Protein backbone atom coordinates (compact mmCIF):
# COMPACT_ATOMS: atom_id res chain seq x y z
CA UNK A 1 0.00 0.00 0.00
CA UNK A 2 1.44 3.35 -1.06
CA UNK A 3 1.18 5.72 1.92
CA UNK A 4 3.13 8.58 0.35
CA UNK A 5 1.00 10.68 -1.98
CA UNK A 6 1.60 13.59 -4.34
CA UNK A 7 2.13 16.88 -2.45
CA UNK A 8 2.72 15.11 0.90
CA UNK A 9 5.25 16.67 3.23
CA UNK A 10 8.09 14.25 3.99
CA UNK A 11 11.25 14.16 6.07
CA UNK A 12 14.50 12.41 5.19
CA UNK A 13 15.42 9.31 7.20
CA UNK A 14 19.10 9.62 6.23
CA UNK A 15 21.59 12.17 4.94
CA UNK A 16 21.40 12.56 1.15
CA UNK A 17 24.24 13.83 -1.03
CA UNK A 18 22.98 15.71 -4.08
CA UNK A 19 23.58 18.77 -6.27
CA UNK A 20 22.16 22.15 -5.44
CA UNK A 21 19.25 22.93 -7.80
CA UNK A 22 20.39 24.74 -10.97
CA UNK A 23 24.09 24.62 -9.98
CA UNK A 24 26.85 22.03 -9.90
CA UNK A 25 27.57 22.51 -6.18
CA UNK A 26 27.43 19.35 -4.09
CA UNK A 27 25.30 19.64 -0.95
CA UNK A 28 24.24 17.30 1.84
CA UNK A 29 20.58 17.26 2.81
CA UNK A 30 20.63 16.18 6.47
CA UNK A 31 18.47 13.52 8.06
CA UNK A 32 15.21 15.21 9.11
CA UNK A 33 15.22 17.75 6.28
CA UNK A 34 11.64 18.45 5.17
CA UNK A 35 10.47 18.48 1.55
CA UNK A 36 7.40 18.05 -0.68
CA UNK A 37 6.61 15.15 -3.02
CA UNK A 38 6.18 16.57 -6.53
CA UNK A 39 6.16 13.33 -8.58
CA UNK A 40 5.63 9.62 -7.99
CA UNK A 41 7.43 7.04 -10.15
CA UNK A 42 6.52 3.39 -10.82
CA UNK A 43 3.60 3.23 -8.37
CA UNK A 44 5.66 4.43 -5.43
CA UNK A 45 9.03 2.81 -6.11
CA UNK A 46 10.56 6.30 -6.17
CA UNK A 47 9.56 9.90 -5.49
CA UNK A 48 10.73 13.26 -6.78
CA UNK A 49 11.02 15.53 -3.75
CA UNK A 50 11.45 19.30 -3.79
CA UNK A 51 13.30 21.05 -0.97
CA UNK A 52 12.66 24.80 -0.66
CA UNK A 53 13.76 27.63 1.62
CA UNK A 54 11.47 29.93 3.64
CA UNK A 55 11.00 32.16 0.57
CA UNK A 56 9.77 29.25 -1.57
CA UNK A 57 13.01 29.09 -3.57
CA UNK A 58 13.89 25.52 -4.54
CA UNK A 59 17.41 24.52 -3.52
CA UNK A 60 17.21 20.78 -4.25
CA UNK A 61 15.11 18.42 -6.37
CA UNK A 62 15.94 14.80 -5.64
CA UNK A 63 14.64 11.35 -6.62
CA UNK A 64 14.35 9.17 -3.51
CA UNK A 65 13.00 5.77 -2.50
CA UNK A 66 10.32 5.18 0.12
CA UNK A 67 12.99 3.71 2.44
CA UNK A 68 14.64 7.15 2.57
CA UNK A 69 11.43 9.01 3.53
CA UNK A 70 8.84 9.32 6.25
CA UNK A 71 5.53 11.01 5.53
CA UNK A 72 4.63 13.79 7.95
CA UNK A 73 0.99 14.11 9.03
CA UNK A 74 -0.56 17.25 10.45
CA UNK A 75 -4.04 15.88 11.07
CA UNK A 76 -5.00 14.42 14.41
CA UNK A 77 -5.13 10.63 13.97
CA UNK A 78 -8.07 8.53 15.08
CA UNK A 79 -7.27 7.87 18.73
CA UNK A 80 -8.32 4.95 20.85
CA UNK A 81 -8.92 5.74 24.51
CA UNK A 82 -7.34 3.17 26.81
CA UNK A 83 -8.58 2.81 30.38
C-alpha positions, 0 to 999 in steps of 0.5 A: 500500500502506497502511503506517500501521496503527491504533495505530501510533506516528507522528512528524510530518514538519512543524509542525502548527497545531491547537487544544489538545484540549478548549480553544480555545487554538491550539498548534503541534505541532512536527516530530518530535512523536510520536503514536498513530493512533486512526482511519484514514479513506478507506483511508489518505487521512487519519489521526486522531492522538492526542498525549498527555503522559507522564501519558496526558492527551490534549492534541491530536487531529488529522486528518492525511495520510500525507504529514505522518507517518512511522511509527515501528518498534520491531522489528528489521527483517530485515537483509541482511549485506553482505560 
